[in-house]
Structure formats: structure tokens, C-alpha cells
């Protein structure tokens, strides 16, 4: 699905089919000058088409929908098919602009994020990434990750100290279901972050309370009262 900045001035949509290579994918961004400009003006605006630097066939950039920070300055999109020779370990691409007057353009150099311990067919970013409102926390799922059991799934979280720091300099935290089992595919449908980035939710589509009944896991980054959730630092 599409993503909007908090004021509605920036709109981003993924197109995971044809780009410069077959099913390489892309993200289209419409940016009106201010939210006071009528939304209908987006119809006449020329969108910017964003792709990764070296697109590969079947990367499928944008397939789960992109995510924007509240101010529209940070944009993230998943490319779950990314990987050498069909490995499909997946990646998340992040574009950043540094002022409201600046526009996303094809000259913007994106940062590619991967799982340092990822494996073949993990498909990181398949359901689309999520950004906190301030653009400091980024989460994306690798639903086929084998960390807990075969294709049990995992969620990766990058947290940077400021907008001037790059996500690429951060080692992601990897979250899994403590009782996960094979084929749970945690995060296949994407992940969700609260505006402050302190609460994260992801679903396990095939978790078995009943056969394939599913479940939703919630992590909270609060270190008070003896709590020690996985996101605590």
C-alpha cells in the first residue's frame, strides 16, 4: 500500500514489477510543496521514480509498500528478492533528504540494509518496512528466517541516535518468537511501529494455538519495573 507523511504533503507508492530490469521494482514519490496545497495538485505533479543503485531481476523493490517518516524526509522500502544468484536474502533500502524544501530525486543515494546473519530465501522486507515518526527506528521482517525453526521468521530493528547517523552504521537487533515453530512465518504481512518507535507488533500467520490459527507478537521498549523486553537498551 501507499505511505503518506504526517502532513500529507509526501506520498510514496511501491511498484514492484518492471523497472530497468524484470521485476526489479521501484518507488514513486509525489511531493507537494506544503499540506496547504490542495491534494488534487498531486494529479498534475511529476512523480520521482526511485530505484536501487544496481537493480537485479526479481528484487521486487516496494512489494510490501514503502514507509515514510512523519516529516517525509526518510523513505524506506523492502526488496525481498535481493541477493546474489537467486538467494533472495532480501534487503531494505533507505532514502534520506535533509530539508522540507529539498525533493527526493534520482540523484539521492539510498542506503542498503541487510541481515548480517541472514540466509537464503529469508526475503527480508517482503511485507514492507516500518519507520518511527522521527525516522530513527526502522523495522522489517524476514518471514522465512530459520533463527528459531525452519521458516519461523524474525523481525530486524535498526535504531540510530540521530538523523545525521546512517542506519548502515547500526547493527540490527533480531527479534523472534520465543516459542516459534516451523513455518510460522513471523512478519510475512509486515510490521508496525508506534510513532515513538517504542512498541512493535508483528503477526505469525501460521502459529498454532489451533491449526494455523495465527498470533500477534508485541515488543515494548520500556525498561521500568523490572521489565526487560528485547528492544531495551
SEZARO-279596 format. One line per field, with one value per residue (C-alpha): x, y, z; residue in one letter. Coordinates in Angstrom, 3 decimals. Layout:
// residues N
X	(X_...) .
Y	(Y_...) .
Z	(Z_...) .
res	(A_...) .
//
This chain:
// residues 233
X	(0.000_0.954_2.527_1.914_3.903_2.064_1.017_0.001_2.469_4.513_3.035_5.036_3.877_5.781_5.725_7.433_7.138_9.132_11.829_15.157_15.212_12.420_10.587_13.362_10.775_10.694_9.093_7.149_7.140_4.809_5.796_3.658_5.264_3.068_-0.005_-1.926_-1.577_-4.710_-4.267_-5.710_-2.471_-0.741_-2.523_-0.535_2.724_5.533_6.494_10.083_10.911_13.364_15.267_18.188_21.647_22.224_18.824_18.713_15.952_13.221_14.426_10.787_11.584_8.459_6.351_5.078_4.672_7.128_7.229_7.750_8.799_6.284_8.126_8.508_12.300_13.051_11.721_12.241_11.228_11.893_13.404_12.774_14.116_17.515_20.508_23.186_22.185_18.631_19.486_16.685_18.006_16.334_17.230_15.732_16.622_16.537_16.481_17.001_16.588_17.624_15.051_11.405_12.416_14.569_12.889_13.599_15.404_17.139_20.442_19.606_21.896_19.997_21.480_21.026_20.377_20.603_20.589_24.257_23.297_20.638_20.178_18.925_15.208_14.786_13.086_13.796_11.347_8.640_5.765_7.222_9.287_8.046_9.567_9.014_7.688_11.126_12.810_15.216_13.796_13.335_11.866_11.444_10.658_12.419_9.499_11.421_14.323_15.303_16.531_14.037_12.910_12.599_10.852_9.739_10.565_12.275_11.997_15.057_15.202_17.688_17.846_20.107_20.924_20.108_19.014_22.610_23.660_23.276_21.270_24.116_26.355_23.921_23.878_20.226_18.548_16.883_13.574_11.954_9.023_10.408_8.014_8.162_7.991_8.484_6.507_5.150_6.461_6.609_6.195_5.147_2.424_4.789_5.451_4.038_5.770_4.247_5.042_7.741_9.259_8.884_6.189_6.483_3.953_4.192_1.986_2.838_0.412_0.593_1.254_-0.656_-2.982_-5.310_-4.110_-2.706_-4.723_-2.021_-0.874_0.415_3.565_4.175_7.531_7.705_10.876_10.232_12.839_10.913_9.544_11.814_10.722_13.415_11.818_14.028_14.215_15.593_18.999) .
Y	(0.000_3.672_5.747_9.390_11.832_13.089_16.335_14.586_16.537_13.498_10.351_7.213_4.065_0.903_-0.635_-3.979_-5.037_-3.817_-1.194_-1.145_-4.941_-7.511_-7.220_-5.048_-2.783_0.929_3.552_6.538_9.694_12.681_15.737_18.875_21.940_22.161_20.492_23.709_22.965_21.038_17.273_17.416_19.130_15.754_14.757_17.294_16.762_14.828_11.947_10.962_7.338_5.787_2.557_0.888_1.621_-1.715_-3.299_-7.060_-9.103_-10.106_-7.793_-6.641_-3.338_-1.874_-5.048_-4.636_-0.883_1.827_3.669_7.388_9.218_11.754_14.691_12.906_13.185_9.469_6.799_3.039_0.180_-3.552_-5.615_-9.189_-10.790_-9.123_-11.446_-12.991_-15.761_-16.102_-16.335_-13.894_-12.990_-9.614_-6.026_-2.731_0.484_3.874_7.301_10.486_14.160_16.854_19.635_20.134_22.276_19.524_16.954_13.264_12.795_10.107_11.580_10.695_7.820_5.149_3.033_-0.740_-2.674_-6.448_-9.033_-9.634_-13.219_-13.703_-16.800_-17.858_-17.240_-15.125_-12.418_-9.530_-6.688_-8.730_-7.226_-3.723_-1.904_0.431_3.707_5.599_9.137_10.689_8.302_6.963_3.443_1.111_-2.393_-5.061_-8.768_-11.732_-14.129_-17.144_-16.777_-20.020_-18.495_-20.318_-23.100_-23.628_-20.533_-19.447_-15.851_-12.907_-9.120_-6.897_-3.493_-0.726_2.201_5.196_8.037_10.932_11.691_12.525_8.959_6.308_3.149_1.315_2.005_0.254_-3.462_-4.536_-6.329_-9.568_-10.453_-13.891_-15.680_-17.453_-20.336_-20.125_-23.220_-24.220_-22.304_-19.680_-17.018_-14.234_-10.841_-12.040_-9.398_-6.653_-4.991_-1.955_0.606_3.170_6.799_6.951_3.655_2.044_-0.506_-3.006_-5.580_-8.427_-11.412_-15.091_-16.177_-19.911_-20.025_-22.946_-22.165_-24.111_-25.352_-22.270_-20.048_-17.387_-14.933_-11.388_-10.612_-7.240_-5.938_-2.867_-0.857_0.063_-0.791_0.115_-2.020_-4.959_-5.368_-6.396_-6.573_-7.393_-3.796_-2.432_-0.731) .
Z	(0.000_-0.223_2.542_3.480_5.580_8.671_6.981_3.761_1.640_0.558_-0.976_-1.799_-3.601_-4.493_-7.962_-7.650_-11.301_-14.267_-13.750_-15.552_-15.135_-14.957_-11.619_-10.220_-8.642_-7.878_-5.631_-6.962_-4.823_-5.206_-3.194_-2.996_-1.501_1.609_3.046_2.327_-1.385_-2.435_-2.605_-6.114_-7.142_-6.854_-10.063_-12.013_-10.168_-11.797_-9.506_-8.817_-9.585_-7.143_-7.728_-6.026_-7.386_-9.113_-9.706_-10.084_-11.694_-9.238_-6.444_-6.203_-4.529_-2.928_-2.994_0.577_0.287_1.364_4.691_5.341_8.487_9.794_8.233_4.894_4.966_5.347_2.990_3.310_1.017_1.016_-1.786_-0.604_-3.774_-3.491_-3.354_-5.495_-7.900_-6.640_-2.948_-2.050_1.385_0.904_1.706_2.826_1.003_2.742_1.075_3.096_2.300_4.735_4.429_3.519_0.553_-0.904_-3.108_-3.499_-6.774_-8.724_-7.528_-3.921_-2.926_-0.993_1.792_1.577_4.796_5.125_7.892_8.852_9.697_7.058_4.929_1.520_0.897_4.064_1.932_4.298_3.697_1.957_3.945_3.835_6.478_9.220_10.423_13.657_13.277_13.797_11.356_13.987_14.293_11.334_11.466_8.797_8.877_7.314_7.441_6.119_8.543_10.270_13.535_15.776_13.452_9.694_8.285_11.754_10.855_12.516_12.796_12.464_14.152_13.417_15.850_15.210_17.590_15.244_11.698_10.794_11.641_8.960_9.548_7.813_10.822_13.169_13.974_13.909_16.796_15.717_17.376_17.234_18.824_21.943_21.259_17.478_15.317_11.705_9.063_11.476_9.013_11.595_9.933_6.487_6.428_7.560_10.890_12.674_14.904_17.243_16.452_19.137_17.979_21.410_20.566_17.726_16.537_14.029_13.286_12.923_10.229_10.900_14.657_16.132_19.012_16.792_13.394_11.616_13.967_13.997_16.632_17.047_18.992_20.652_21.901_24.124_24.688_28.317_30.945_34.091_36.886_36.154_32.555_30.077_26.635_23.630_22.434_25.709_25.627) .
res	(X_X_X_X_X_X_X_X_X_X_X_X_X_X_X_X_X_X_X_X_X_X_X_X_X_X_X_X_X_X_X_X_X_X_X_X_X_X_X_X_X_X_X_X_X_X_X_X_X_X_X_X_X_X_X_X_X_X_X_X_X_X_X_X_X_X_X_X_X_X_X_X_X_X_X_X_X_X_X_X_X_X_X_X_X_X_X_X_X_X_X_X_X_X_X_X_X_X_X_X_X_X_X_X_X_X_X_X_X_X_X_X_X_X_X_X_X_X_X_X_X_X_X_X_X_X_X_X_X_X_X_X_X_X_X_X_X_X_X_X_X_X_X_X_X_X_X_X_X_X_X_X_X_X_X_X_X_X_X_X_X_X_X_X_X_X_X_X_X_X_X_X_X_X_X_X_X_X_X_X_X_X_X_X_X_X_X_X_X_X_X_X_X_X_X_X_X_X_X_X_X_X_X_X_X_X_X_X_X_X_X_X_X_X_X_X_X_X_X_X_X_X_X_X_X_X_X_X_X_X_X_X_X) .
//
